[in-house]
């Protein structure tokens, strides 16, 4: 007779309302890994100009330090779900941390721009798996009834990366050495490996999982090409340049080919049957629209501080800090609310709060009070803490344990693409708004008296500086109107997020190996449809 084993704590959760010591210990390991990956992107962006001088190269070449990392990230993310199922989440997570740490150490010792780009790619191969695997580990450890709180934990580095990164990067580059923007990951990586080896629970791999080779050939280069093309939009001032529509078009075709393939293949890298779950599909649509609008708008404020107000990268990072503080204040409370009452209401309220705070940014001027901007950013951070992680919690809350790894992979892929689309879209809008407002000024300027558009605004003569700042402020205000409209559109699918706590899926019941000749009783699997 088959003995039915009780579900493990990691699979079913402990049943306690609080995050116990075991879950908090696991969360500390995941957050350390996530902080490395998220900070690294923004820290390196601050150092780009310094690296141009260090290696005596051009901007087009040095941009591959950032682009190579992003492309490696996009290439490896699709593998994370399959690898976690095939080899075990703990093993792959520690391998990803090791790759990232080694890549960081080598990048810090780079002797040429070519070697730096190569080592950044190695970093990206590890960094691409850290976030989806971290989400999988935490979701399985806490169980569906506490997924809101664990999502709020992993959301902190996602939000603080764009805020803390420029501050840390500016300090390291100016006062220490550019090499330490990479070396700083080594001690953090060592601590993460030691704690992870000791704390993370060993999970059972599923050796029967075969790699979807055709899906990998379609999806990984497709994502890399699509994100690369979108990343070229700001440099080429629109979508009409071959370096934009060429790779983006090829990437879109490859991704479309993968979707066609996945719909007809069992064991695909991304299981499209996940979208039959109403909670997952509605939350995904909400997340796409929200990410396009919000992450696109996150590009605008740092540029406003630097281009209109003449602030440096470090000062701009400090001025953005209230947004991160607001998110940190709200996230723990939001996670608790999600687990007690569900995701719908707080996510909807969060979008309303962000839209309300963004109204100030649609009225920006060349001398708008920093106190007013900081207050609006703090309120926006509160709204962000009420929105992003509750939406992701709604997506994962009703899935079975076996679906979590590939669902986390799907969400990370969708988020990466949506963020790229948002950044590209608002970059084009900002460029066109700026061009339309500055064209009359440049056209009417006397010969030889037109302002140098490459000069820092604070270096221009006072009359021209004031006029230019006001015109550019108008451009930023108009662009924020578009961001506000996009956020308002995201509120529509948020209205259809499932209300209430949701019904956690029944825990899986593994069976012992049966004697030869004895057949196991049939296991009735729940349908893949709506599991609210």
N, C-alpha and C positions, 0 to 999 in steps of 0.2 A: 504494500500500500504506500502511496506517495505521501510523504510528510510535507505539509505546507509550512514553510519557514516564515516567521514574522518579519515584517519589513524593518529594515535597518533605520536608525535615526536619520541618517543622511538622506534616505530616500523619502521618508514620510514626514520628516520633521519631528520634533520632540513633542508637539502638541502644546507646548507652553506659549503663552502670549508674548513673553519677553524673548529678546535675543540672548540666549544663554552664553556662557563663557566659551563653549566649543565653537559656536557660530561666530562670535566676535573675534576669536583667535584666527579662524579661517579668513574672516573679512580683513584682518590686518595684513595678511599675506597678499591677498588679492589687491588691496588698495596700494600697497608698496609697488607691486608690478604695474598697476595702472598709472600711478603717478610718474613712474619712469617714462612710460610710453607717451603720455599726454604732454608732460612738461617738455620733452625732448623736441617736439615739433616747433613749439613757440620759442623755446630758448635758442634754437639754431637760427630761426628767422631773424632774430635781433642781430646775430653775428655776421649776416651775409655781407654787408659793406666792409666789415673788418677783414673778412676772408678774401675779398677781392684784392685788397692791398697786400695781405700776407702772402698770397700765392701769385701775385702779379698776373691776374687773369681778368676776364670780362664777366659782366653780369650774366650774359647768356650761358657761360660755362658754369659759373658758380651756382646758378639756380638749380643745377642738377644735384647739388648736395641735398636740397629739399625735395626736388622732384623724384630723384632716385629712391629716396626713403618712402615717399608716398606711393610710388608704383609698386615697390616691393610689398608694402602694406596691403595694397589692393590685390596683389597676386596671391598672397598666402592666406588671406582671410577665408576664401571659399574652402580651403583644406581643413580648417580648424575643427569643424563639426565632425567630418569623417574621421580625422586623426584622433579626436577625443573618444569616439565610439570604438575605433579599431585598436588603439593602444592604451587607452585609459587617460582620463583627464589630468590626473596628477602628473603622470610621466611627461605628457606633452607640454603642460604648463611650465614645469621646471626646465624642460629643454628650451622652450621659448625664452625664458628668463636668461638662461645661459647664453643663447645666441645673441640676445640683445646686449648682455653685459660684455661679451667678447667683442662684438662689433663696436661698442662704445670705447673700449680700451684701445682697439686698433685705430679708430677714428681720431682719438686724442694723440696718437703717435704718427699720424699721417705726415708724409714727407712731400707730397705733391697733391694737386687738386684731383688728379685721376685716382690716386690711392684713397683719398678722402671720400670720393663718390662711391668707390667700390665698397668701402667699409660701412658707409651709410646704407647701402643696399642690404648688407648682412644684418645691420641693425633692424631694418624694416622687416626682414624675414622673421625675426623673433618678435618684434613689436606688434606685427599684424595679428598674432594669435593671442596676445595678452588680454585684450578687452573681451572678446567673445568667450574665451575659456574662463576668464574670471567671472563673467555673468553666469556661465554654466555651473561652475563650482559653488557659487553662493546660492543660486536658486535651488540646487539639489540639497545643499547642506541645511538650508532653513526650512524647506518645504513650502508648498503653495500658500499656506495661511500666513506666512511672514515675508512673502516676496516683496511687498511694498517697502519694508524697512531695509532689506538687504540691497534693493535697487537704489535706495537713497544713499546707502553707504558707498556704492561704487560710482554713484553720480558725482560725488564731491570732486575727484580728480578730473572728471570730464569737464566740469565747469571751471575749476580753478586753474587748469592748464593754460587757457588763453589769458588769464589775469596774472598769475604768478610768474609764468614763463618769461615775459618781457622784462619784468623786474629783476629776476634772478640772472637772466642772460645779460642784461645791461651791466649789472654789477660785476659778473665774472669777466666779461670782455674788457670793461674799462679798468678794473682794479686788480684783477688776478691774471688770467691768461685765457685766450680763446680755447685752448686745449681742455680746460676744466669744464667747459659746457658738455664735454663727453666723459671726462674722467669722473665727474660727480656721480655718474650712473654705476660705477664699479662697486663702491662700498654698499650702495643701496641694493645692487644686484646680489652681492654676496650675502647680505642679511636676508634678502628674500629667499634665496636658495636654501640657506640653513633653516630658516623658520618653516619654509614650505616642505622640506624633507621631513621635518619633525611633526608638523601640525596637520598638513593636508591629509585627508583620509584616502586610503587606496581604494580605487574603484575597479570593478571588474571589466576588463576589455572584452570586446566582442570580436574574436578573430574571424568570424564568418563574414564580417563587413568587407566587401570588395570595393576598391577604389573605382569611382566613375571616371574613367580615363577620358572619354569623349567629353563629358561635362567639364572636366578640368581644362581640357584644351580649348573649349569654347568660353568658359566663364572667366578664368583668371586673366588671359590676355585681353578679353573683351572689357573687363572692368578697368584694367590698367590703361588701355587705349582711350576708353571713354573719359576717365578721370583726367588723363593727361591732356586730352583735347579741351576739356572744360577749363583746366588750369591755365591754358594759353589765352583765354579770352581777355583778361585784363591787359596782357602785354600787347595784344593785337587790336585792342579797342573795339571788340565786337566778334560776332560769329562768322563773319564773311571771309576770314583768312584761311588758306588751305591748311595751315598748321592747327587750326581749330576744327573745321568741319571734316577734314580728312581722318585723323585718328578718332574723333568723336563719332563720326558716322560708321567707321569700321567697328568700333567698340560696341555701338548700339546694335549693329547687325549680329555680332557674335553673341551678345547678351540675349537678343531675341531668339537666336538659334538655340541657345541653352534652354530658354523657357520652353520652346517647342520640344526639345529633346527630353527635358525633365518631366514634361506632361505625359510622356510615353514610356518612361523608364522607371522601374522599381530600383530603389537604392541610389537615386540621383544625389549629387552633392547637396542640392537644396530640394527638400521634399515639398512640392507644390501642394500636397494634400493638407499641409498645415493651414493653408488659406481657407479651407472649408470650415475651420473653427471660427465662428463669428467674432469672438473676442479678439483673436489674433488678427484677423483681416481688418476689422474696423480700427483697431489700435495702430496697425501698420499704415493705413491710409492717413490717419490723423498725424502720425509721426512724420510721414513724408512731407506733408504740407507745412507742418510746424517747423521742421528742420530747414526746409528751403527758405522760409521767411526769417526765422530767428538767427540761424547761423550765417545767413547772408547779411543780416543787419549787424552782426558782431564785427564784420569787416569795417563798418562805417565809422564808429566812434574813435578807434585808434587813428584812423586817417584824418578825421576832423581835428583831433588834438594836434597832430603833427603838421598837417598842411595848412589849416586855417589859423590855429593858435600858435604855431611855431614851436611846439614842445618836442623834446627828444623822445626816443623810444622808452627810456627808463621813466621819465615823467609821465608819459602817456599810460604806461603800465600802472603806475601808482594812482593816476586819476581814474582808472577803470576798476580799482580794487573794491569800491563799494558794491559793485555787482556781484563779485564773488562772495563778499561778506553776507549779502542778502540771501544768496543761495544756501550758504552754510547754515544760516539761522533757520531757514524754513525747511530744509530737506528732512531732518530727523522727525519733525512734527508731521510733515506730509507723508512720510513712510508709515507712521503710526495710524494716521487717518485712513490711508489706503487699505491697510490690513483690517481695520475695524469696520469701515463703512463702504469700501470700494473706491475705484479710481475715477469714476465719471465726474462726480461733482467737483472734486478738487482740481482735476485737469481743466475743466471748463472755467472754473474761477481763476485758475492760473493764467489762462489765455486772456481773460478779461483784464486782469491786473497788468499784464505785459502791454496790452493794447493801450490801456489808460496811461501807463508811464511813458509810452512812446509818443504820446501826443506832444509832450514838451519838445521832443527831438524834431517834430515837424515844424517847429517855430524857432529853430536855431538862428542865432545871429553871430556876428563876428566877436561880440563881447558878452555873450550869454554867461551868467554867473556860474562859476565852477561849483558853488554850493547847490544851486538848482539842478545842475547836471548830475552831480554826485547823488543827490536825493532821488532823482528819477532812476539812476542806475541801481541804487539800493532797492527801490521798489521793484524794478525789473528783475533783479536777482531773486527777490521773494517770489515773484511770479514764475520764474524759471524753476525754482525749487518745488513749486506746486504742479509743474507741468510735465517736464521731460521724463523723470523717473516713474511717476504714476502712469503715464502712457505706456512705457515699456513694461511695467508691472501688469497692466491689463492684458498685454500681449502674451505674457508667459504664465499667468496665474492659473489658467484652466488647461494647460498642456500636461500630458503624461511625462514621466521622467525620461523615457526614451526619446522624446521629441525635443527636450530642452536644448541639447547641444547644437542641433542643426537649426533650431529656431533662433538661438542666440547668434549663430553665424548669419542667418538671413537678416536679422535686425541690424547687425553691424554693417553688412554690405549695403543695405538700403539706406542706412544713415550716412555712410560715406558718400554714396552717389548723390543723395539729396543735398548734403552740405556743399558738395562741389557745384551742383546746379544752382543753389542759392547764391553762393559766392560769385559765380560767373554772371548770373542774371543781374544782381545788384551792382556789380562792377560795371557792366555795360550801361545800366541806367544812370549811374553816377557820372560816367564819362560823358554821356550824351547831354546830361543836364549841365555839367560844367562847361562843355564846349559851347552850348547854346548861350550861356550867360557871359562867357568871356569873349566870344567872337566880336561883339560890337566894340568892346574896350580895346581889343588888339587892332581891329580894323580902323578905328578912329584915332589911334595914337599917332603923333607926328613921326616922321621917319627917324629911326634911331632912338626913339623915346619909348618904345614898347617895353613893358616890364619883362625881365628875364624869368621865364616860367620855371627854369631849373633852379633858381635861387631860393634859399630859405626865406619864407615870407617876412620874418623879422629883420632880414637884411635889406629889405626894400625901403625906399623913401616913404615917409609917413603918409602923404596924401594917397599915393598909389597903394600902400599896404592896407589902409582902411577900406578903400574902394574894392580892392581885390578880395579882402577877407569877407566883406558883406556879400559880394557876388557868389563866392564859393560857399558861404553859409546857406544861401538860397538854394544852391544845387544840392547840398546835403539834406536840407529840409525837404525838398521835393522827393529825393530818393527815399527818405524815411516814410513819406506818405505811401509809396509803393510797398515798403516793408510792412507798414501798418495794415494795408488792404490785404496782403497775403496772409498775415496773421489772423485777420478777421475771417478769411475763407477757411482757415484751419479749424475755426470754431464749429463749422457746420458738421464735419464728421465726428467731432468730439461729442456732439449731442447724442450720437448713437452708440457711444461707449457703454458697455453693459453696466447696469447699476447694481448696487449691492456688492457683497463680498465675493460672489461667484461660488460655484460648487467645485471644491478641489477634486481632482481626479482620484479614483480609487488607487491605492498603492499597488504596485506590482507585486506579484507573489511568485518568487523564484522557487523552483522545485529541485529537490535532490536528484541525483542520477538514479534512474530506475534499474533494477536487475534486468538482465538480458531477457527479452521475450515479453516483458511487461510493458504495456502501452499506457501512457499518461492519460488522465481524463481530459476531455476537450476543454480548452480555455476560451471562453466567450469574450472576445475583445470588444470594447465599446466602439461605436461608430466614430468616424473621423469628423463628423459634422459638429454642430453647435454643442459645446460641453459646458454651457453656462450653468 
